[in-house]
């Protein structure tokens, strides 16, 4: 059966060869065997093998509306761009590219079903694009008029912009889009358009807009494999379409949108992962006590050095034996290079360890109810498998821990080893996003807090590229969008972050940078939705009662030089806290602690890399200054 | 003598004679005698000495060393009375900077002039400035271990001694770059060679030498090294170092601030070298898999740094000649295809077609390799019964994206196989391709395909070359017992895999077992540049669980046996001496203060929540432990904004202390 299905598979792949070239899609071989009667209702997403109508039929009404909004937005966006780029002859073939692209999946599915893949495609190509584009082309519109300045530089600039635009479109023409059905936690579903370039973060942002949830960092895209009973969250930097393309066509896999506090648990309570390995009894109590400052320095130490530090994890776990339902207990150790185990009769020194698995080619999943399914000793299981494997196979590794705590430590540890600093970057983006959102809710409730904002916000709010019509009041939404745009443009200055799909870029000629309003004030907080007064309070109470008190009670660190009777004694107190605005001279004298407000977790360039976890902070930094712009904080 | 000590009234009018020896400490040195009073300033005395010597010479670096008190008289405005100098003082008028032989982290010896009068911290900073290593606070000097005389004599003549003792740096300013190196290195061919030695990784060591070098066999052996650190707050002279002595320069604190490959070539290279030697001499343990990555990186780094040398074909090896021929053939091919049509080359994706033998392992089959017509296009591999059937349906088609590519090569056995583990929804399918001379091209194609790239990718050529080069490595490395004359040749060229791994792996594996594993690891790093590869090496080193721990043998208060104290950049670790298990960890962030009682050699540390720890130091002086702790606290106060400016007072405050009296 395997052989024959492969043959059919390959037959289709030849048929689809040409189409594949155009769509640059999933790769021929991942096409599953054809299923004459695909069970419509059970499809959770359409990869584009089916008729567009069919996939649309499968959607519920409100989904359709949302989708239409997406499409309309795409079209209008495309129109706008065509207007700007009209003079570029090169573009003629590619105008309204996004519309074209969005229909590609439908085109593909036609071909799939009817053996006329090539013609199907050309039909679509020939028929569809012109309508929106042609009329637009004849309109003599914007770019020429604003040329009174008409210096050569500006022309050159404009030309460069156009070329850029054209290139972007060339790319866009090949962008594939998927309709993804996302299950919400209230059992409803939402369908969205996900294009090939979008990362999980972008999809989350999109969902935030659609759902008006609180946008906190715990929200995640979550994939569930009902067949294998495994699940995991998408990492924010993962390409969604790429992940989905590993699913088989008749899959039961689902995507959920939900809150999982495990997602970034390590950044909220790093001590649970980094300081927990020995002496469990005492650690449980001290864990809760760790104050924000120490957490922060621990994170700095672990994630901001030349190389990240993977939590030291070791312990006995159960390993499911290949192809059997029996579980063997072994002593495992986590290292940056992979998971190792102690072979029988050996010690756990590095030289004796045997490699169990390395992380390059596997993803980590939680196993659910494996006690039932595989007779696991407990229900705290995790699974390592190559993302492309979708069925039970001897290449899937099942491991089982004694309790949740251990499970979470292992899963997080493996994620840190696998993704490294990216994980921390993701978290910081999520925090920034959450900060923006909480700012927005503040605005919604306490509008007086930022009276200047609504008036300066541009009126382009409703033509958000996603076409979402925000349900909140207009002024507020404008602010939000403005804020988002700021977030995005400022992110763009970071290399490799957010340089994809930035709606602000194509419109740049219309809205010169100088006219942008000052960035909105931003809370750096990740977890507060309190009133603007909180920062002040935070400053006072600082890193919790004990250290703050200590900070004031004890003198600055210095060398105590006494001439004692017995012997000469030198003593150095390592760390003390100071008042934030201590004069510079005294600051330089000693290493010192600084009490930082609990919610100053957002990364900023002023934080220092401190090897031993000591904090030192320049004057006045401890106070959250609501007037400071967001953009200025990001490097 | 006691009668002479009333230095108050009597000597104001009268003067007395002060004898000063000229030159370094040497009983037969020439001396001058001056008439001075207690109120004479040191500056005046210096002037008189120079006058008396009456020799034209640059005396600016000279100062007076007081032998009994082991002290330099550097405050020229102080009077003799203030220093308490009387006629019986043995004073030496000598240079403050004297030559020493510095053993660098890359194990090369370098002669330079170091300050014998400044605190070691400053002296190291000056040395580092000369060598253009940023962040000198992370480095320090160790006494060279005492060597057994016999062995030393054998080795000595071979060694090349670099000399920077003539180079003088203008103070204060960071040296400007000239011809890609700090200006002071470009003076002569020798100094230029010296810069190359500093900034380029050394070739792998001779495996035989590696086996002979001492390696720590236990934790207590690892404590030995740390007993030799010099004191940062005192000068070299005070620590009994003499001109011409050998000292080791090493990174002491494992907290590397702002490591930037662009501005730090020397620092990066020396750090890489220290890490490499750490691993090769088993100062730090790693697993087999990790060792293979380290070996692959070393091989890669060595290859890049060798190729950076000016014209160095060195083709005595037949294997290399073949390689050269193969490479030039390849180049011709690629050039021939390139300039035909731009559009064409952009759109057409090169493909490979050939007769290969294929083997698919299955349960209960004994079928071996069978010949097929194989076509490799984009990232897809298809195979057919014969070439005639090629337009039709292939027997199987595999998309190699995301697959695992494992070489299975034995050069002497003329076996060139590629093992592919191709993921599919059902699991992994395994397939072996047996190639002949096409191996490198197919292998490169498979590797790129596994990363989702096609053979049109720009890295294809270099990938092919890397594979060919590695095959030649194996050719020389796996000479085997019958082919022994090859052995020394190979090691001379640095292509012996034994020079890349710690000796315990030499014992565990044969070279021909080792080579394919290094090759396998190499495919993941083959695209890195020299600096990137070095940085990757350092990062992997930093990721080892035991990284950055300095071991000292101590005895905890109340304990009856010796234990090990590990000092890392963020914590102190109590380790069982016999078993090596971690007993307890204390983090510096919880530390309130530490005290040292110099008389009973005890360090007492107070942590949060009234945890008190006290121990006496056994293997090293408690000064070393104290300095380590203080040093790490100091390093943690560094801030990016302040750049390279150092708060030296703070450092001395945190690490000194016992010198206060």
Interface residues (C-beta under 8 A of the other chain):
Chain A: X2 X3 X6 X7 X9 X10 X11 X13 X27 X28 X29 X30 X32 X246 X248 X275 X278 X294 X297 X298 X301 X305 X306 X307 X308 X309 X310 X312 X335 X336 X337 X338 X340 X349 X350 X351 X353 X355 X358 X360 X361 X386 X387 X388 X389 X390 X391 X393 X394 X395 X396 X554 X557 X558 X559 X560 X561 X563 X566 X567 X568 X569 X570 X571 X572 X573 X574 X575 X588 X589 X590 X591 X592 X606 X608 X609 X610 X611 X612 X613 X614 X616 X618
Chain B: X255 X256 X257 X258 X259 X285 X286 X287 X288 X289 X290 X293 X379 X380 X382 X393 X394 X396 X397 X398 X399 X401 X402 X404 X423 X424 X425 X426 X427 X428 X504 X524 X535 X538 X539 X540 X542 X543 X544 X545 X546 X569 X570 X580 X582 X584 X585 X587 X588 X589 X590 X591 X592 X593 X594 X595 X596 X597 X598 X599 X600 X626 X630 X632 X633 X634 X635 X636 X637 X638 X639 X640 X641 X647 X649 X650 X653 X654 X656 X657 X658 X660 X661
